Amino acid sequence: MIAVLPQLKINQDRLEHSIAELAEIGKLPNGGVCRPAFSDKDVQARQLVKTWMQEAGMSVRSDAVGNIIGTYAGTKTETAALATGSHIDTVPVGGRFDGCLGVLAGIEVARVLQETQTRLRHPFEVIVFSDEENSVLGCKAIAGNAPTDPERYRRKEGTSIQECLQNVGGDWENLHTAKRDRSEIAAFIELHVEQGGVLEANNKQIGVVTGIVGQYRYMVQIVGRPNHAGTTPMNMRKDALVAASQLVLAINRLGVETIGDQVATVGHLIVSPNGTNVVPSLVNLSIDLRDLSEENLQYLITEIEKEAAAIAVNTGTEISFDQKLHVLPTLAKPELMATITDVCKNLNLSYEYLPSRAGHDAQEMGRFTDMAMIFVPSLNGISHSEEEYTSPEQCAQGAEVLLQTILAIDKNY
Amino acid sequence: MIAVLPQLKINQDRLEHSIAELAEIGKLPNGGVCRPAFSDKDVQARQLVKTWMQEAGMSVRSDAVGNIIGTYAGTKTETAALATGSHIDTVPVGGRFDGCLGVLAGIEVARVLQETQTRLRHPFEVIVFSDEENSVLGCKAIAGNAPTDPERYRRKEGTSIQECLQNVGGDWENLHTAKRDRSEIAAFIELHVEQGGVLEANNKQIGVVTGIVGQYRYMVQIVGRPNHAGTTPMNMRKDALVAASQLVLAINRLGVETIGDQVATVGHLIVSPNGTNVVPSLVNLSIDLRDLSEENLQYLITEIEKEAAAIAVNTGTEISFDQKLHVLPTLAKPELMATITDVCKNLNLSYEYLPSRAGHDAQEMGRFTDMAMIFVPSLNGISHSEEEYTSPEQCAQGAEVLLQTILAIDKNY
């Protein structure tokens, strides 16, 4: 059990004001934010964050992909940094907490260190990662995993990634220079809103993230036979939608009944020719599988393919799978989880272990260094929406856990 | 058992040539026909058919909705007519047999009567019904069941029904004058291609239609809750697509397992928001139910609504039904079915009883007079397609059954 340093404490009002001020940039009518990566609003927000970092006593630089790295110097300059951070870009209609809380809580930690004239042993870094909501380029470049085809990053409206990076002081040609390693960052801890309803449903203040799930995504094609819905008797049909419905339920059943924390979703389904009086001849549907355990994900895929093969035989359809995405899970470092747990206990905050089923910058950071995440509740589990909300008190509780965790691991790392 | 008059026989070549010649009007590249009702091609085809009727010794008139009525006079002029017929309009990409076979076989019957100088007791009518493929206006007007709102009949490209009827010598304002009753038409027998695959699958030459099914159509709305497919655990979801899949399978199971000849189809299904990473919050789907038994249809609807209520509870969704269509079934007259059966036996043609699950002009005619239908096989069950095909021999067999049935009932009616 570690001791909390009672003199160091997050300033809830200051954090709340920073969140509100940042949310003015790209503000939407109902309290949300529109601030896509590399947009003018993003550039404006980056400038504000850099200023705040400097005011908190940090040296600030940005790398080839526009990641902003603020460093609060430690006493042992040669030591690898302890890092936190997240992102300030948003989806087109986003909330003010997703990403921003992690960045601004990191800056708030630096402010507390500065105002108490505290120096850690390690350098303390706050990183603002580029383009989390779209390509995840920022953290992937730091992890050395960013695909190098520039066309993958072209904006929907047509802007090239080269131009995007110029807007934020980056340089596509030097992408590789953004890569960092364990000798530079000893641990990365990200604070984020949950974006789901687990903490709220279980009435917990803090989520101790066990890892960020891996993901498989498939597109499935089911080919039946188009027939007149009037003239074709039931036993002469090859109904692609009946087959699809069986598959949807098999996937749901495996998601619900398999031992584990997996989620399995068919979110997208298109019927052809989709006429009220035509037996469906074609269904295309998506499968999205997420779990912390790659082994369990592979088991689920095997089972789903077995079910699909049986359904194809029973319905006279042809079912084929096309893999679209495979992201490996990243597990949180158990020692870091234990420290966060101890901090929660010392602060008398209720907590719960849970996986993150959404992707985060920490997922890539965890590929080369020790990673952990701290979640705070999202009202009604809502995110990527103007209705996204986490109270000032909840934000401050998350930041407090971040601060005390950094202080604690500064001794051990 | 009735005796076939061996001297009266369909001329297979003549019928085949008529089918081919009519198919030249609106001919498509791969053997199909594009001849929408009231189009220039329809007008041209009507003129050809009228000429053929006249050449076969029929007097020809047309009514207020453009139905063409050819009459081959009988010996007892005051007697109600024995009628046959069908339509010569097509869907935009149609075949050459759907509808046309019934009209041209009727004219072929008149030709045989004329060339053998045979007079029936009854007047013999061949009716070409207007707009079967779209509004079914022609037969509905004769049955006195045509809706009188002209907007219901406006063509997709904007032409009014008034203008359409002018093109074919009709007169919208006198719609009501097209109505006829049992004192004018004692029986109506329609020959048609099956448009399904039952006869072919069972290797039968003639289908003795037991009736034309009734139809219920509903739109169903299933409201769940939109959630992130990553962050929402399986047990916290209200997945509208899981509910929809259960309903699709329940409808299919009722269609397959209920004792009866019903078909039950979900042909149309739309998922919202339809994103791969969003738990579906809304599904709209269609239900199409058809059966000869109105009682069975009502049973099916009751069972489907019960299933839906249970599914709503189990999945946490709200499911609502909106009735879009209700067509009452029309049963074939048993005495006419028996006569057709006897004719098949005498002609050594294999036959099978089956319902018509597609709508036909005979459905409306059966609402005010005795009705029967004769089916001949459709290759691969295909219709409303350029691939629609029934061989010259099969067409002639159907026409032969029509001829002999008319001769037989001329004695009884």
Boltz contact constraints between the chains, C-beta under 6 A:
constraints:
  - contact:
      token1: [A, 195]
      token2: [B, 231]
      max_distance: 6.0
  - contact:
      token1: [A, 196]
      token2: [B, 231]
      max_distance: 6.0
  - contact:
      token1: [A, 196]
      token2: [B, 232]
      max_distance: 6.0
  - contact:
      token1: [A, 197]
      token2: [B, 236]
      max_distance: 6.0
  - contact:
      token1: [A, 229]
      token2: [B, 265]
      max_distance: 6.0
  - contact:
      token1: [A, 229]
      token2: [B, 267]
      max_distance: 6.0
  - contact:
      token1: [A, 229]
      token2: [B, 288]
      max_distance: 6.0
  - contact:
      token1: [A, 230]
      token2: [B, 290]
      max_distance: 6.0
  - contact:
      token1: [A, 230]
      token2: [B, 357]
      max_distance: 6.0
  - contact:
      token1: [A, 230]
      token2: [B, 358]
      max_distance: 6.0
  - contact:
      token1: [A, 231]
      token2: [B, 195]
      max_distance: 6.0
  - contact:
      token1: [A, 231]
      token2: [B, 196]
      max_distance: 6.0
  - contact:
      token1: [A, 231]
      token2: [B, 357]
      max_distance: 6.0
  - contact:
      token1: [A, 231]
      token2: [B, 358]
      max_distance: 6.0
  - contact:
      token1: [A, 232]
      token2: [B, 196]
      max_distance: 6.0
  - contact:
      token1: [A, 234]
      token2: [B, 255]
      max_distance: 6.0
  - contact:
      token1: [A, 234]
      token2: [B, 256]
      max_distance: 6.0
  - contact:
      token1: [A, 234]
      token2: [B, 263]
      max_distance: 6.0
  - contact:
      token1: [A, 236]
      token2: [B, 197]
      max_distance: 6.0
  - contact:
      token1: [A, 241]
      token2: [B, 248]
      max_distance: 6.0
  - contact:
      token1: [A, 241]
      token2: [B, 266]
      max_distance: 6.0
  - contact:
      token1: [A, 242]
      token2: [B, 252]
      max_distance: 6.0
  - contact:
      token1: [A, 245]
      token2: [B, 245]
      max_distance: 6.0
  - contact:
      token1: [A, 245]
      token2: [B, 248]
      max_distance: 6.0
  - contact:
      token1: [A, 245]
      token2: [B, 249]
      max_distance: 6.0
  - contact:
      token1: [A, 248]
      token2: [B, 241]
      max_distance: 6.0
  - contact:
      token1: [A, 248]
      token2: [B, 245]
      max_distance: 6.0
  - contact:
      token1: [A, 249]
      token2: [B, 245]
      max_distance: 6.0
  - contact:
      token1: [A, 252]
      token2: [B, 242]
      max_distance: 6.0
  - contact:
      token1: [A, 255]
      token2: [B, 234]
      max_distance: 6.0
  - contact:
      token1: [A, 256]
      token2: [B, 234]
      max_distance: 6.0
  - contact:
      token1: [A, 263]
      token2: [B, 234]
      max_distance: 6.0
  - contact:
      token1: [A, 265]
      token2: [B, 229]
      max_distance: 6.0
  - contact:
      token1: [A, 265]
      token2: [B, 279]
      max_distance: 6.0
  - contact:
      token1: [A, 266]
      token2: [B, 241]
      max_distance: 6.0
  - contact:
      token1: [A, 267]
      token2: [B, 229]
      max_distance: 6.0
  - contact:
      token1: [A, 267]
      token2: [B, 275]
      max_distance: 6.0
  - contact:
      token1: [A, 267]
      token2: [B, 276]
      max_distance: 6.0
  - contact:
      token1: [A, 267]
      token2: [B, 278]
      max_distance: 6.0
  - contact:
      token1: [A, 268]
      token2: [B, 274]
      max_distance: 6.0
  - contact:
      token1: [A, 268]
      token2: [B, 276]
      max_distance: 6.0
  - contact:
      token1: [A, 269]
      token2: [B, 271]
      max_distance: 6.0
  - contact:
      token1: [A, 271]
      token2: [B, 269]
      max_distance: 6.0
  - contact:
      token1: [A, 274]
      token2: [B, 268]
      max_distance: 6.0
  - contact:
      token1: [A, 275]
      token2: [B, 267]
      max_distance: 6.0
  - contact:
      token1: [A, 276]
      token2: [B, 267]
      max_distance: 6.0
  - contact:
      token1: [A, 276]
      token2: [B, 268]
      max_distance: 6.0
  - contact:
      token1: [A, 276]
      token2: [B, 286]
      max_distance: 6.0
  - contact:
      token1: [A, 276]
      token2: [B, 288]
      max_distance: 6.0
  - contact:
      token1: [A, 277]
      token2: [B, 288]
      max_distance: 6.0
  - contact:
      token1: [A, 278]
      token2: [B, 267]
      max_distance: 6.0
  - contact:
      token1: [A, 279]
      token2: [B, 265]
      max_distance: 6.0
  - contact:
      token1: [A, 280]
      token2: [B, 267]
      max_distance: 6.0
  - contact:
      token1: [A, 286]
      token2: [B, 276]
      max_distance: 6.0
  - contact:
      token1: [A, 288]
      token2: [B, 229]
      max_distance: 6.0
  - contact:
      token1: [A, 288]
      token2: [B, 276]
      max_distance: 6.0
  - contact:
      token1: [A, 288]
      token2: [B, 277]
      max_distance: 6.0
  - contact:
      token1: [A, 290]
      token2: [B, 230]
      max_distance: 6.0
  - contact:
      token1: [A, 357]
      token2: [B, 230]
      max_distance: 6.0
  - contact:
      token1: [A, 357]
      token2: [B, 231]
      max_distance: 6.0
  - contact:
      token1: [A, 358]
      token2: [B, 230]
      max_distance: 6.0
  - contact:
      token1: [A, 358]
      token2: [B, 231]
      max_distance: 6.0
